[in-house]
Amino acid sequence: MIQKNYMNLLSEKYPGVICISPDPSDYSSIIWESGDPLPSQSQLDSDWADLVVREKQKEINNYRDVFLDDGGFYFQGNVYDCDTLAKANITGAVTSVLVGTTLPADFSWRTLDNQNILMDGSTLSAFGVSMGAYVSMVFAWSWVLKTRIDSLSDVNAINNFNPANYWPNNNFDGSGPGGISTEQSIQAAQISLDTDYPL
């Protein structure tokens, strides 16, 4: 949660205003000393609302990136990495299969918990498509959350918004714990989001 601090806003957006305040969260405590005129409280409150929106959107981006990099995703009962390196590796492997490279009979892909899972060409291709679809779903959902943040007019509601409460699971095909797929968890998250923050 971002605490309202008028002095920080002034130094960031209005560096020509020289003032002091014993309580940076209380506009009435600001004492103008010199320089540019002190912006109105409504102007600073508007600036604070913009800051809260920007910071909350960054929080959603950070949450998304950590979720993808650290959490992996389930495919056919196993959890695999889906960070940047994993995406590059699977793209290269699937491209090789598509251009006619024959995989060795003992070809395997390593899981997030360090198991080697045998895969043939068709399974590898399905795995690559699934990883791409999963990453796209997670990005698309982060955009939904950011759009909802943009639609809110209550800055306190924005400030209290916790993306973890509306985040989908990493059980892409429903083969992991709980049996609920990422798509199903997004549908449930959408219902919760609409209930808590109706448009």
Backbone as CSV, one residue per row, in Angstrom:
resi,resn,N_x,N_y,N_z,CA_x,CA_y,CA_z,C_x,C_y,C_z
1,MET,0.842,-1.186,0.000,0.000,0.000,0.000,0.884,1.246,0.000
2,ILE,0.540,2.209,-0.810,1.311,3.440,-0.928,0.722,4.479,0.019
3,GLN,1.533,4.970,0.918,1.075,5.986,1.859,1.107,7.360,1.186
4,LYS,0.071,8.131,1.427,0.028,9.489,0.874,1.096,10.333,1.550
5,ASN,1.935,10.964,0.731,3.003,11.809,1.262,3.109,13.036,0.356
6,TYR,2.515,14.130,0.810,2.498,15.348,0.001,3.909,15.886,-0.258
7,MET,4.799,15.728,0.697,6.155,16.248,0.518,6.897,15.488,-0.575
8,ASN,6.716,14.189,-0.636,7.334,13.417,-1.710,6.770,13.826,-3.070
9,LEU,5.449,14.015,-3.125,4.827,14.455,-4.386,5.372,15.807,-4.821
10,LEU,5.497,16.713,-3.874,6.014,18.041,-4.203,7.444,17.973,-4.718
11,SER,8.286,17.192,-4.074,9.685,17.122,-4.517,9.803,16.436,-5.875
12,GLU,8.904,15.488,-6.155,8.958,14.781,-7.434,8.379,15.603,-8.578
13,LYS,7.211,16.191,-8.351,6.500,16.857,-9.446,6.637,18.375,-9.451
14,TYR,6.952,18.947,-8.319,7.018,20.417,-8.198,8.299,20.833,-7.473
15,PRO,9.452,20.542,-8.074,10.712,20.818,-7.364,10.966,22.300,-7.094
16,GLY,10.222,23.182,-7.763,10.393,24.620,-7.524,9.670,25.123,-6.295
17,VAL,8.887,24.259,-5.658,8.159,24.650,-4.449,9.027,24.299,-3.244
18,ILE,9.367,25.298,-2.461,10.168,25.071,-1.257,9.238,25.181,-0.048
19,CYS,9.118,24.074,0.687,8.207,24.069,1.829,8.658,23.028,2.845
20,ILE,8.048,23.078,4.006,8.303,22.098,5.060,6.951,21.628,5.586
21,SER,6.988,20.477,6.301,5.749,19.975,6.900,6.077,19.015,8.025
22,PRO,5.456,19.198,9.195,5.662,18.241,10.285,4.912,16.925,10.047
23,ASP,3.902,16.952,9.169,3.118,15.749,8.870,2.892,15.694,7.360
24,PRO,3.741,14.964,6.633,3.651,14.963,5.170,2.346,14.407,4.600
25,SER,1.540,13.725,5.443,0.265,13.191,4.959,-0.879,14.190,5.126
26,ASP,-0.605,15.337,5.759,-1.638,16.340,6.050,-1.339,17.619,5.266
27,TYR,-2.181,17.893,4.273,-1.956,19.068,3.430,-1.944,20.355,4.252
28,SER,-2.806,20.430,5.254,-2.916,21.670,6.024,-1.664,21.965,6.858
29,SER,-0.794,20.970,7.017,0.427,21.187,7.800,1.587,21.704,6.951
30,ILE,1.395,21.773,5.629,2.478,22.223,4.754,2.679,23.730,4.918
31,ILE,3.915,24.108,5.111,4.266,25.533,5.247,5.112,25.922,4.045
32,TRP,4.543,26.777,3.190,5.270,27.248,2.006,6.345,28.219,2.466
33,GLU,7.557,28.058,1.899,8.658,28.937,2.280,9.084,29.861,1.143
34,SER,9.230,29.304,-0.070,9.650,30.128,-1.202,9.459,29.347,-2.494
35,GLY,9.752,30.031,-3.607,9.696,29.375,-4.907,8.323,29.444,-5.532
36,ASP,8.030,28.417,-6.334,6.753,28.366,-7.043,5.593,28.265,-6.049
37,PRO,4.396,28.636,-6.514,3.228,28.527,-5.624,2.948,27.073,-5.239
38,LEU,2.421,26.893,-4.064,2.038,25.565,-3.592,0.809,25.098,-4.364
39,PRO,0.880,23.925,-5.011,-0.316,23.403,-5.694,-1.444,23.161,-4.691
40,SER,-2.662,23.167,-5.201,-3.817,22.939,-4.331,-3.835,21.490,-3.838
41,GLN,-4.578,21.256,-2.786,-4.706,19.899,-2.270,-5.348,18.995,-3.316
42,SER,-6.337,19.518,-4.036,-6.991,18.673,-5.050,-6.006,18.284,-6.150
43,GLN,-5.097,19.184,-6.522,-4.093,18.855,-7.527,-3.141,17.778,-7.011
44,LEU,-2.686,17.935,-5.777,-1.785,16.932,-5.208,-2.493,15.592,-4.995
45,ASP,-3.764,15.635,-4.621,-4.518,14.386,-4.472,-4.671,13.681,-5.822
46,SER,-4.868,14.469,-6.874,-4.941,13.900,-8.223,-3.600,13.287,-8.619
47,ASP,-2.505,13.975,-8.301,-1.169,13.450,-8.578,-0.930,12.148,-7.806
48,TRP,-1.400,12.113,-6.557,-1.234,10.917,-5.746,-2.022,9.746,-6.345
49,ALA,-3.241,10.035,-6.819,-4.055,8.985,-7.446,-3.346,8.424,-8.678
50,ASP,-2.754,9.297,-9.487,-2.009,8.842,-10.671,-0.827,7.965,-10.258
51,LEU,-0.141,8.383,-9.195,0.998,7.614,-8.702,0.553,6.230,-8.227
52,VAL,-0.553,6.174,-7.516,-1.053,4.896,-7.006,-1.391,3.960,-8.164
53,VAL,-2.024,4.482,-9.211,-2.352,3.663,-10.382,-1.071,3.123,-11.025
54,ARG,-0.093,3.999,-11.242,1.171,3.566,-11.866,1.863,2.495,-11.028
55,GLU,1.910,2.721,-9.727,2.584,1.764,-8.849,1.842,0.432,-8.784
56,LYS,0.518,0.484,-8.796,-0.258,-0.750,-8.747,-0.078,-1.543,-10.040
57,GLN,0.012,-0.840,-11.171,0.254,-1.536,-12.435,1.645,-2.162,-12.466
58,LYS,2.631,-1.460,-11.898,3.969,-2.054,-11.778,3.928,-3.289,-10.888
59,GLU,3.156,-3.209,-9.817,3.028,-4.354,-8.912,2.450,-5.552,-9.647
60,ILE,1.447,-5.325,-10.479,0.858,-6.415,-11.263,1.897,-7.001,-12.217
61,ASN,2.660,-6.142,-12.892,3.715,-6.627,-13.791,4.748,-7.457,-13.032
62,ASN,5.180,-6.955,-11.878,6.173,-7.686,-11.087,5.625,-9.017,-10.612
63,TYR,4.376,-9.016,-10.178,3.738,-10.243,-9.713,3.683,-11.264,-10.847
64,ARG,3.281,-10.788,-12.030,3.211,-11.657,-13.221,4.570,-12.256,-13.549
65,ASP,5.606,-11.423,-13.552,6.933,-11.898,-13.946,7.489,-12.912,-12.954
66,VAL,7.312,-12.645,-11.664,7.777,-13.599,-10.655,6.989,-14.902,-10.751
67,PHE,5.694,-14.783,-10.976,4.825,-15.960,-11.110,5.297,-16.849,-12.255
68,LEU,5.594,-16.253,-13.400,6.047,-17.031,-14.555,7.457,-17.580,-14.339
69,ASP,8.336,-16.753,-13.783,9.730,-17.177,-13.638,9.931,-18.229,-12.563
70,ASP,9.164,-18.147,-11.488,9.408,-19.033,-10.348,8.404,-20.179,-10.213
71,GLY,7.211,-19.995,-10.758,6.153,-20.966,-10.487,6.035,-22.116,-11.455
72,GLY,6.547,-21.935,-12.681,6.377,-22.976,-13.679,4.921,-23.182,-14.055
73,PHE,4.674,-24.253,-14.828,3.289,-24.574,-15.193,3.156,-26.076,-15.375
74,TYR,1.949,-26.560,-15.123,1.690,-27.992,-15.224,1.294,-28.379,-16.641
75,PHE,1.916,-29.463,-17.103,1.595,-30.063,-18.393,1.692,-31.568,-18.220
76,GLN,0.608,-32.253,-18.487,0.539,-33.716,-18.369,1.064,-34.220,-17.015
77,GLY,0.675,-33.513,-15.954,0.962,-33.979,-14.604,2.306,-33.581,-14.033
78,ASN,3.122,-32.901,-14.804,4.424,-32.454,-14.325,4.519,-30.942,-14.435
79,VAL,5.307,-30.333,-13.542,5.467,-28.883,-13.563,6.819,-28.547,-14.190
80,TYR,6.780,-27.626,-15.166,7.973,-27.258,-15.927,8.246,-25.761,-15.795
81,ASP,9.522,-25.393,-15.957,9.890,-23.977,-16.015,9.204,-23.311,-17.202
82,CYS,8.879,-22.025,-17.036,8.385,-21.248,-18.183,8.964,-19.837,-18.140
83,ASP,10.192,-19.732,-17.622,10.872,-18.442,-17.625,11.416,-18.148,-19.026
84,THR,12.135,-17.063,-19.175,12.605,-16.642,-20.488,13.490,-17.701,-21.141
85,LEU,14.406,-18.284,-20.370,15.290,-19.304,-20.919,14.506,-20.534,-21.354
86,ALA,13.559,-20.968,-20.530,12.754,-22.142,-20.873,11.956,-21.906,-22.150
87,LYS,11.387,-20.685,-22.284,10.616,-20.377,-23.500,11.513,-20.416,-24.733
88,ALA,12.732,-19.887,-24.610,13.672,-19.914,-25.742,14.062,-21.350,-26.073
89,ASN,14.315,-22.149,-25.056,14.715,-23.544,-25.278,13.616,-24.344,-25.965
90,ILE,12.380,-24.199,-25.486,11.304,-24.983,-26.097,11.014,-24.509,-27.514
91,THR,11.138,-23.217,-27.748,10.939,-22.710,-29.108,11.958,-23.329,-30.054
92,GLY,13.214,-23.376,-29.615,14.255,-23.983,-30.446,14.016,-25.463,-30.675
93,ALA,13.633,-26.191,-29.639,13.405,-27.631,-29.768,12.216,-27.927,-30.683
94,VAL,11.125,-27.190,-30.507,9.939,-27.422,-31.340,10.230,-27.043,-32.794
95,THR,10.969,-25.970,-33.011,11.335,-25.583,-34.371,12.143,-26.693,-35.041
96,SER,13.059,-27.297,-34.304,13.847,-28.413,-34.859,12.956,-29.568,-35.283
97,VAL,11.967,-29.894,-34.446,11.043,-30.981,-34.780,10.236,-30.623,-36.028
98,LEU,9.775,-29.362,-36.089,8.940,-28.946,-37.220,9.689,-28.956,-38.552
99,VAL,11.005,-28.754,-38.518,11.777,-28.780,-39.767,12.279,-30.181,-40.095
100,GLY,11.872,-31.165,-39.293,12.155,-32.548,-39.647,13.229,-33.248,-38.844
101,THR,13.761,-32.606,-37.844,14.760,-33.259,-36.996,14.097,-34.387,-36.210
102,THR,14.726,-35.559,-36.233,14.211,-36.692,-35.471,14.833,-36.680,-34.080
103,LEU,13.985,-36.727,-33.092,14.480,-36.745,-31.714,15.056,-38.118,-31.382
104,PRO,16.085,-38.160,-30.545,16.580,-39.461,-30.077,15.486,-40.193,-29.294
105,ALA,15.557,-41.497,-29.273,14.522,-42.289,-28.590,14.440,-41.972,-27.103
106,ASP,15.547,-41.541,-26.519,15.552,-41.261,-25.081,15.475,-39.756,-24.789
107,PHE,14.920,-38.985,-25.735,14.836,-37.541,-25.540,13.915,-37.243,-24.355
108,SER,14.371,-36.326,-23.491,13.551,-35.963,-22.328,13.635,-34.461,-22.090
109,TRP,12.665,-33.968,-21.310,12.651,-32.567,-20.891,12.627,-32.555,-19.374
110,ARG,13.431,-31.688,-18.791,13.586,-31.661,-17.334,12.483,-30.822,-16.692
111,THR,11.908,-31.353,-15.636,10.844,-30.654,-14.921,11.438,-29.652,-13.936
112,LEU,10.568,-28.834,-13.381,10.986,-27.850,-12.386,11.596,-28.522,-11.157
113,ASP,11.120,-29.733,-10.836,11.666,-30.455,-9.677,12.713,-31.491,-10.093
114,ASN,13.332,-31.258,-11.256,14.518,-32.016,-11.716,14.270,-33.489,-12.027
115,GLN,13.145,-33.770,-12.662,12.913,-35.099,-13.211,13.040,-35.014,-14.731
116,ASN,13.583,-36.032,-15.336,13.669,-36.089,-16.794,12.474,-36.874,-17.324
117,ILE,11.630,-36.208,-18.116,10.408,-36.820,-18.638,10.594,-37.086,-20.128
118,LEU,10.458,-38.337,-20.512,10.606,-38.704,-21.924,9.527,-38.033,-22.761
119,MET,9.915,-37.532,-23.936,8.967,-36.912,-24.861,9.313,-37.305,-26.285
120,ASP,8.270,-37.637,-27.051,8.475,-37.803,-28.487,8.172,-36.471,-29.173
121,GLY,8.300,-36.441,-30.495,8.128,-35.185,-31.221,6.757,-34.558,-31.045
122,SER,5.713,-35.378,-31.073,4.364,-34.810,-30.960,4.108,-34.286,-29.553
123,THR,4.605,-34.981,-28.532,4.446,-34.502,-27.163,5.224,-33.215,-26.948
124,LEU,6.441,-33.165,-27.500,7.258,-31.961,-27.376,6.559,-30.771,-28.030
125,SER,5.977,-30.991,-29.206,5.260,-29.907,-29.891,4.059,-29.446,-29.081
126,ALA,3.306,-30.418,-28.540,2.147,-30.064,-27.705,2.596,-29.314,-26.458
127,PHE,3.729,-29.708,-25.903,4.287,-29.028,-24.736,4.638,-27.580,-25.073
128,GLY,5.281,-27.371,-26.210,5.647,-26.016,-26.625,4.436,-25.138,-26.856
129,VAL,3.416,-25.695,-27.519,2.178,-24.944,-27.757,1.513,-24.605,-26.426
130,SER,1.506,-25.569,-25.503,0.880,-25.348,-24.192,1.608,-24.267,-23.407
131,MET,2.937,-24.287,-23.443,3.685,-23.268,-22.724,3.363,-21.882,-23.290
132,GLY,3.352,-21.779,-24.619,3.025,-20.498,-25.244,1.626,-20.028,-24.872
133,ALA,0.677,-20.947,-24.884,-0.702,-20.596,-24.545,-0.812,-20.170,-23.088
134,TYR,-0.106,-20.882,-22.219,-0.137,-20.552,-20.790,0.433,-19.150,-20.541
135,VAL,1.592,-18.871,-21.098,2.216,-17.556,-20.906,1.305,-16.459,-21.449
136,SER,0.697,-16.707,-22.610,-0.232,-15.726,-23.181,-1.427,-15.487,-22.271
137,MET,-1.954,-16.555,-21.671,-3.089,-16.416,-20.746,-2.721,-15.557,-19.548
138,VAL,-1.535,-15.799,-18.995,-1.103,-15.055,-17.815,-0.917,-13.578,-18.160
139,PHE,-0.297,-13.292,-19.310,-0.138,-11.900,-19.728,-1.498,-11.246,-19.958
140,ALA,-2.382,-11.958,-20.656,-3.713,-11.399,-20.938,-4.463,-11.102,-19.647
141,TRP,-4.329,-11.983,-18.655,-5.008,-11.756,-17.383,-4.416,-10.547,-16.655
142,SER,-3.096,-10.365,-16.743,-2.491,-9.186,-16.115,-3.031,-7.912,-16.748
143,TRP,-3.313,-7.955,-18.055,-3.890,-6.781,-18.732,-5.309,-6.523,-18.233
144,VAL,-6.063,-7.595,-17.984,-7.414,-7.437,-17.439,-7.348,-6.733,-16.084
145,LEU,-6.420,-7.163,-15.239,-6.290,-6.546,-13.913,-5.896,-5.077,-14.032
146,LYS,-4.976,-4.767,-14.939,-4.554,-3.371,-15.095,-5.687,-2.515,-15.667
147,THR,-6.467,-3.073,-16.563,-7.620,-2.348,-17.103,-8.640,-2.071,-16.001
148,ARG,-8.828,-3.050,-15.102,-9.764,-2.851,-14.003,-9.253,-1.752,-13.071
149,ILE,-7.965,-1.740,-12.811,-7.370,-0.669,-12.001,-7.660,0.683,-12.647
150,ASP,-7.470,0.767,-13.958,-7.718,2.028,-14.683,-9.170,2.480,-14.557
151,SER,-10.078,1.519,-14.415,-11.504,1.850,-14.392,-11.981,2.322,-13.016
152,LEU,-11.171,2.118,-11.989,-11.592,2.470,-10.639,-11.378,3.955,-10.375
153,SER,-12.350,4.568,-9.749,-12.229,5.988,-9.424,-11.862,6.213,-7.960
154,ASP,-12.004,5.185,-7.134,-11.695,5.301,-5.711,-10.231,4.948,-5.493
155,VAL,-9.416,5.959,-5.189,-7.977,5.732,-5.038,-7.671,4.786,-3.896
156,ASN,-8.487,4.754,-2.865,-8.259,3.821,-1.755,-8.507,2.380,-2.197
157,ALA,-9.511,2.179,-3.052,-9.764,0.842,-3.589,-8.584,0.389,-4.443
158,ILE,-8.039,1.299,-5.246,-6.869,0.977,-6.068,-5.688,0.635,-5.171
159,ASN,-5.478,1.451,-4.168,-4.348,1.263,-3.263,-4.439,-0.070,-2.520
160,ASN,-5.646,-0.498,-2.199,-5.840,-1.751,-1.466,-5.933,-2.978,-2.370
161,PHE,-5.935,-2.769,-3.669,-6.066,-3.884,-4.626,-4.866,-4.814,-4.507
162,ASN,-5.127,-6.093,-4.284,-4.061,-7.087,-4.155,-4.175,-8.086,-5.306
163,PRO,-3.253,-8.044,-6.277,-3.372,-8.940,-7.426,-3.360,-10.416,-7.051
164,ALA,-2.736,-10.752,-5.916,-2.693,-12.160,-5.493,-4.096,-12.724,-5.273
165,ASN,-5.049,-11.855,-4.917,-6.415,-12.318,-4.667,-7.138,-12.732,-5.941
166,TYR,-6.614,-12.341,-7.091,-7.310,-12.593,-8.362,-6.400,-13.299,-9.367
167,TRP,-5.370,-13.955,-8.870,-4.394,-14.543,-9.778,-4.770,-15.973,-10.117
168,PRO,-4.598,-16.378,-11.372,-4.925,-17.757,-11.750,-3.870,-18.740,-11.232
169,ASN,-4.197,-20.015,-11.305,-3.216,-21.025,-10.915,-2.284,-21.336,-12.090
170,ASN,-1.309,-22.190,-11.861,-0.370,-22.573,-12.915,-0.647,-23.972,-13.445
171,ASN,-1.866,-24.460,-13.228,-2.271,-25.815,-13.593,-2.860,-25.792,-15.006
172,PHE,-2.015,-25.502,-15.992,-2.476,-25.185,-17.335,-3.535,-26.162,-17.854
173,ASP,-3.225,-27.441,-17.870,-4.150,-28.411,-18.458,-4.986,-29.153,-17.427
174,GLY,-4.936,-28.710,-16.167,-5.727,-29.364,-15.117,-5.128,-30.658,-14.617
175,SER,-3.885,-30.971,-15.030,-3.275,-32.245,-14.643,-2.521,-32.170,-13.319
176,GLY,-2.418,-30.976,-12.754,-1.711,-30.808,-11.481,-2.669,-30.895,-10.303
177,PRO,-2.198,-30.497,-9.144,-3.025,-30.575,-7.926,-4.328,-29.792,-8.065
178,GLY,-5.390,-30.387,-7.601,-6.689,-29.726,-7.617,-7.501,-29.955,-8.873
179,GLY,-6.834,-30.251,-9.976,-7.532,-30.569,-11.218,-8.241,-29.417,-11.903
180,ILE,-8.057,-28.195,-11.398,-8.697,-27.036,-12.022,-7.679,-26.373,-12.937
181,SER,-8.027,-26.224,-14.204,-7.087,-25.674,-15.177,-6.895,-24.176,-14.977
182,THR,-5.858,-23.652,-15.605,-5.607,-22.210,-15.545,-6.797,-21.440,-16.095
183,GLU,-7.359,-21.925,-17.197,-8.518,-21.233,-17.778,-9.694,-21.206,-16.808
184,GLN,-9.953,-22.321,-16.134,-11.045,-22.362,-15.155,-10.770,-21.431,-13.979
185,SER,-9.497,-21.367,-13.551,-9.175,-20.490,-12.423,-9.288,-19.024,-12.823
186,ILE,-9.021,-18.700,-14.087,-9.210,-17.334,-14.571,-10.698,-16.980,-14.559
187,GLN,-11.544,-17.919,-14.959,-12.990,-17.670,-14.936,-13.464,-17.401,-13.507
188,ALA,-12.945,-18.170,-12.552,-13.319,-17.957,-11.139,-12.775,-16.615,-10.647
189,ALA,-11.543,-16.276,-11.052,-10.955,-15.001,-10.646,-11.744,-13.830,-11.219
190,GLN,-12.263,-13.997,-12.442,-13.057,-12.931,-13.067,-14.330,-12.679,-12.266
191,ILE,-14.952,-13.741,-11.793,-16.166,-13.603,-10.979,-15.848,-12.853,-9.686
192,SER,-14.743,-13.239,-9.033,-14.336,-12.555,-7.797,-14.023,-11.090,-8.052
193,LEU,-13.310,-10.830,-9.153,-12.948,-9.458,-9.506,-14.197,-8.614,-9.742
194,ASP,-15.153,-9.179,-10.489,-16.394,-8.443,-10.788,-17.213,-8.202,-9.530
195,THR,-17.139,-9.123,-8.575,-17.858,-8.963,-7.322,-17.224,-7.884,-6.451
196,ASP,-15.893,-7.945,-6.350,-15.177,-7.020,-5.462,-15.007,-5.624,-6.070
197,TYR,-14.847,-5.573,-7.386,-14.603,-4.296,-8.070,-15.489,-4.211,-9.318
198,PRO,-16.793,-4.080,-9.120,-17.702,-4.056,-10.283,-17.440,-2.854,-11.183
199,LEU,-17.692,-3.060,-12.463,-17.524,-1.960,-13.420,-18.690,-0.996,-13.326
